Amino acid sequence: MANAQLKEFRRTPAAHLAGAMEAARVVGPRSVALRELDSPLQAGLRAKPGSESARALESVLGFALPARVGEVAGRSDAGHVLWLSPDEFLYVDPSDTSQAAVADLEASLEGLPGHAVDLSANRTVFELSGRASEELLEKGCNADLHPREFPAGRAIATQLAHVPILLHRVDQSVWRLFPRASFADFVARWIMDAMTEYRQSDVL
């Protein structure tokens, strides 16, 4: 079956909660909103930095792999790479739901150590935004999320409500959360529950 046909039947792990997430949106001075991205491309990359394998991947990506903990390379609205470990990375492209780029990344490593593997079904990606987004995350995340320690363009592995996630701060008030697909329902419901207090009229 062609990719276009498969895409027609593909459902994200929290698709059944799309209406609930939209209904939970809060506007005003304590705004917060949650949505699930539509099957963005995710690929696991392994290559030793500075090696021929890394250079091969970088030639396809068009930019250098991130070099240190928390670093993100590339543009968040297109292809970008999150640092996971000294030789492990996650490539994400929210503008590409076809998974076509994985073949190019794989081909670049032919005969070289390392790998590029399609992990698009492994995690879902939630986007949390709004003025209250940082405060909401602090309710269930032990990481220091203050912009001084966690500026835009940074990503870490952490936990939210005891669920392992990757957390990427895209902008001052925009975050992307990467839980395993099996935790998508729990994470979405936990966040929506945490959003309810910002709907109260006495919250300024």
C-alpha positions in Angstrom: 0.0 0.0 0.0 1.4 3.4 -1.0 2.4 5.9 1.7 -0.4 8.3 0.7 -3.0 5.5 1.3 -1.4 4.6 4.6 -1.5 8.2 5.7 -5.2 8.2 5.1 -5.7 5.5 7.7 -3.0 6.6 10.2 -4.2 7.9 13.5 -2.1 9.6 16.2 -2.1 8.0 19.6 -4.3 10.7 21.2 -6.5 11.4 18.2 -9.5 10.4 20.2 -8.9 13.3 22.5 -8.5 16.0 19.9 -12.0 17.5 20.7 -11.3 17.4 24.4 -8.0 19.1 24.0 -9.6 21.9 22.0 -12.4 22.3 24.6 -9.8 22.5 27.4 -8.1 25.5 25.8 -7.9 28.5 28.2 -7.6 32.1 26.9 -6.8 35.3 28.6 -4.0 36.3 30.9 -3.4 32.7 32.0 -3.8 31.2 28.6 -2.8 27.6 27.9 -3.6 25.2 25.0 -2.7 21.6 24.2 -2.6 19.9 20.8 -1.1 16.8 19.3 1.0 17.2 16.2 0.0 15.2 13.2 2.4 12.3 12.9 5.7 14.3 12.5 8.6 12.4 11.1 10.9 11.1 13.9 14.1 9.2 13.2 16.7 7.8 15.6 20.2 8.6 14.5 23.5 7.0 15.8 26.9 8.3 14.8 30.0 9.3 16.6 30.4 13.1 16.4 33.2 14.2 14.0 33.2 10.8 12.3 32.6 10.0 8.7 29.2 8.7 9.7 28.3 12.0 11.3 29.5 14.0 8.3 27.4 11.7 6.1 24.2 12.4 8.1 25.0 16.1 8.3 25.3 16.3 4.5 21.7 15.1 4.2 20.4 17.2 7.1 22.1 20.4 5.9 23.4 21.3 9.4 25.7 19.9 12.1 24.5 17.5 14.7 24.1 19.0 18.2 27.3 18.7 20.2 26.2 18.8 23.9 23.5 18.0 26.4 20.3 19.9 25.8 21.3 21.2 22.4 18.9 21.3 19.5 20.2 21.8 15.9 18.0 23.0 13.0 14.7 24.8 12.9 11.7 23.7 15.0 9.2 24.3 12.2 11.2 22.0 9.9 13.9 19.4 10.3 15.7 19.6 13.6 17.8 17.2 15.8 17.6 16.7 19.6 20.7 15.6 21.5 20.0 12.3 23.4 23.5 11.1 24.3 27.1 11.6 23.0 26.3 9.5 19.8 22.5 9.3 19.8 20.1 11.9 18.4 16.5 12.3 17.4 15.6 13.9 14.1 12.2 15.5 14.1 10.4 17.2 11.2 6.8 18.4 11.9 6.4 19.5 8.3 7.1 16.0 7.0 4.6 13.2 7.7 5.7 11.0 4.8 8.8 9.5 6.5 10.5 9.8 3.1 13.6 11.5 4.6 14.5 8.4 6.6 15.5 6.6 3.4 18.0 9.4 2.5 19.5 9.3 6.0 19.8 5.6 5.9 21.4 5.7 2.4 24.0 8.2 3.6 25.3 5.6 6.1 25.7 2.8 3.6 28.9 0.9 4.5 29.5 3.1 7.6 28.9 2.5 11.3 25.8 4.0 12.8 22.2 4.0 11.8 19.1 6.0 10.9 15.8 4.3 12.0 12.2 5.5 11.6 10.8 6.0 15.1 7.7 7.9 14.1 5.4 5.4 15.7 7.5 5.2 18.9 6.5 8.6 20.5 3.7 11.1 19.9 4.4 14.8 20.1 2.2 17.2 22.1 2.5 21.0 21.8 1.7 22.9 24.9 1.5 26.7 24.6 0.4 29.8 26.4 1.4 32.1 29.2 0.7 29.5 31.9 2.4 26.6 30.1 5.6 26.8 32.1 3.7 27.0 35.4 1.6 24.0 34.4 4.6 21.8 33.5 6.2 22.7 36.9 3.3 20.9 38.6 4.6 17.5 37.3 8.2 18.0 36.2 11.1 18.3 38.5 13.4 19.9 36.0 14.3 23.6 36.4 12.1 25.2 33.7 13.1 28.8 34.4 14.2 30.5 31.1 17.6 31.2 32.7 18.2 27.4 33.0 16.0 26.2 30.2 15.9 28.7 27.4 14.2 28.4 24.1 15.9 25.9 21.8 16.8 23.5 24.6 15.6 19.9 25.0 16.1 17.4 27.8 15.0 13.9 28.9 12.9 14.2 32.0 9.6 13.1 33.5 6.1 14.6 33.6 3.8 13.0 36.2 6.3 10.2 36.5 6.1 9.5 32.8 9.4 9.6 30.9 9.3 12.3 28.2 11.6 14.4 26.0 10.8 18.1 26.6 11.7 20.7 24.0 11.2 24.4 24.7 10.5 25.7 21.2 9.8 29.3 22.3 9.3 31.3 25.5 5.7 29.9 25.9 5.7 26.9 23.5 6.8 23.4 24.5 6.9 20.1 22.8 6.5 16.9 24.8 7.5 13.5 23.5 6.0 10.6 25.5 6.0 7.1 24.4 2.8 6.4 22.3 1.5 4.1 25.0 1.5 7.0 27.5 -0.2 9.5 25.1 -3.7 9.1 26.6 -2.4 9.5 30.2 -0.2 12.5 29.5 -3.0 14.3 27.6 -5.5 13.7 30.3 -3.1 14.7 33.0 -2.3 18.0 31.2 -6.0 18.8 30.5 -6.8 18.2 34.2 -4.0 20.5 35.2 -5.4 23.2 32.8 -8.7 23.4 34.6 -7.5 25.7 37.4 -6.6 28.3 34.8 -10.2 28.4 33.7 -11.4 29.6 37.2 -12.6 33.2 37.3 -10.6 33.9 40.4 -7.2 33.0 38.8 -5.6 36.2 37.6 
